[in-house]
Amino acid sequence: MSGFEPGLCTVTFRNIVADRIVVLAKEAGLAAVEWAGDAHVPPGDTSLARTVADLCEGAGLATSYGSYVAPPTDDLSAFRRALETTIALGASNIRIWPGTRGRDSADYAADERRAVADMIRAMGDEAARHGVTVSLEYHPQSLTDDTLSARRLIDAIAHPDVYLYWQPRPGLPLAEALAEIAEIGEHVSHLHVFAWDNARNRFPLASAADYWRQVLDALPATRWTGRRFALIEFVANDDPSAFREDAATLRQILEG
């Protein structure tokens, strides 16, 4: 067993309503859903978040909140709105973006990096007061777009309740993936799982099953202590049938 439970990022299905997504996730045997803040559960809409929380509770699904708060573009007040939504959703984890979206880490001066780290640390403090952890998206054109930058950032934040996600850049060779997780794996909370090539073409997860097995086997011990989720993010042709196949593959991978 990998220690990870299977889940779904709802950004995978932007055009499918929340109650249908809950049905899809439950039917696929998943354990959790990460709700997209730019699609299904907008920040500040706590009434909708509570409705979605009830749907998930009825289906036996844990929740996470996939916000698009991106410090320094978004400040602490924007984070508080997203945090209120996280709490209403019944989620104990909120994902944020480190740095301005669409900006390469190499473009940041040292003082800019310090300012981002300071702001994320303050967000971690705010979240911790409510029993919520903060996890940073691991993504191209962010301050986690390469391993060195991600490590420097998480070390500068130095907050016990701030973690990293991990996902491979599209087409990332296995050897490089293993080197990345060896470097930052101790800080990883959850994974985003998909099968893409470097041109961002999507393939059945079964085609990358061995890749993900080796990644999971190689992940080092983490300081994260809660439930861990491997979250499907995007499927071929945005097709629910492809999702069902990928969910079955993911369960097999995680069950070892």
Secondary structure as UniProt FT lines:
FT   STRAND          4..9
FT   HELIX           10..13
FT   TURN            14..15
FT   HELIX           18..27
FT   TURN            28..29
FT   STRAND          32..36
FT   TURN            37..40
FT   TURN            43..44
FT   HELIX           46..59
FT   STRAND          62..66
FT   TURN            71..73
FT   HELIX           76..88
FT   TURN            89..90
FT   STRAND          93..96
FT   TURN            101..102
FT   HELIX           105..107
FT   HELIX           110..128
FT   TURN            129..131
FT   STRAND          133..136
FT   TURN            143..144
FT   HELIX           147..157
FT   TURN            160..161
FT   STRAND          162..166
FT   TURN            170..171
FT   HELIX           174..184
FT   HELIX           185..187
FT   STRAND          188..193
FT   TURN            198..199
FT   HELIX           205..208
FT   HELIX           209..218
FT   STRAND          228..232
FT   HELIX           236..238
FT   HELIX           240..255
//
